[in-house]
Amino acid sequence: MKKIVLIEDNAEIRENLQEILQMAGYHVSVAVDGRQGLDMVKKENPDLILCEVTMPAFDGYAILHIISKNPGCSTIPFVFLSTKKEQLDIRKGMDFGADDFLKGPIEGDELLRAIETRLNKSEKLKAQFIREQKNNMAILQEKKKISLANLIAEDRESKLYSKGQLVYKEGNYPRHLFYVVSGKLKVFKATEEGHELITSILKEGDFFGYSALLEGSFYMDSVETIEDTELKLIPKEEFPSVMFGHNEVENQFIRLLTKNINEKEDQLLHLAYHSLRKRVADGLLYLQDKYKSTANGVVQFKISRQNLANVTGASKEAVIRILSDFKSEKLIDIKQGSIIILENEKLQKLFN
């Protein structure tokens, strides 16, 4: 049985409307003024509210205004009654959210048709809301199936890049999120004269290309392999569902962005204030962390002298000279082009 709250200060009209509604099969709760009506609405949680507009002290507009601000009651159909011969501000009521106005004298059939129409509309809206909620839940469930692990799953197709191959260039429009399966790459900015500054070295297990996807902008740097590399290319269409559907994944990419910003800030400080010896030492330690390949417990890596120069923001000739000094001081060794770190701690504590 549908429940209706009737708020009417005129006893004769109230009793007449209550009788009509009860005969039509509705459960009716009556209130003689606005304050009592608000309490009744909260208590009964009705399917519809019938309310007289003009009542002393607490009129229908005030009741509707309060109900519209209450999340638990704001969706209940609200129908104004005007049983008194007064000019109504219908626009005011509609702005507050009234569903209908019934002007007196109100006939029984008119009242029942209006109530039936509003209740049917309310039921359709509720059914639509439930369907949308179910659809949203289904979408969320589907999103949960697409996790970070799915992005880099073994059955996802990967692409091989040879040494020195460009993956993307500054100014290109992003189409993929990239994951490094194996190999090494450099992220760099280039001047019009062709000078490069390497801002990051990418290795196995790294993601890249996500900044442009998150910002919806073009690539702000270029990426090129520095050895044979295997990448997984994740279409950009899959990225938002993973990024914004999983707090853990979202937090991971936020941490990556923060780390990248911190690394670039440190690099700028080094370029601005550190000596060439200190910059080369820091560059070697940075590359050591990126490569982490060892031979007999000693860290070693192979990188072109030009790329090392681009990491430190120096000329190739100056870097070669500093490497020669470090070798003479037995801080490093160089064998067949590979750099071997001998004195990690001394390089870390090298004065500016």
Summary of the structure (lengths in Angstrom):
residues: 352
radius of gyration: 36.3
end to end distance: 84.5
largest distance: 109.4
contacts: 1024
relative contact order: 0.07
helix: 47%
strand: 22%
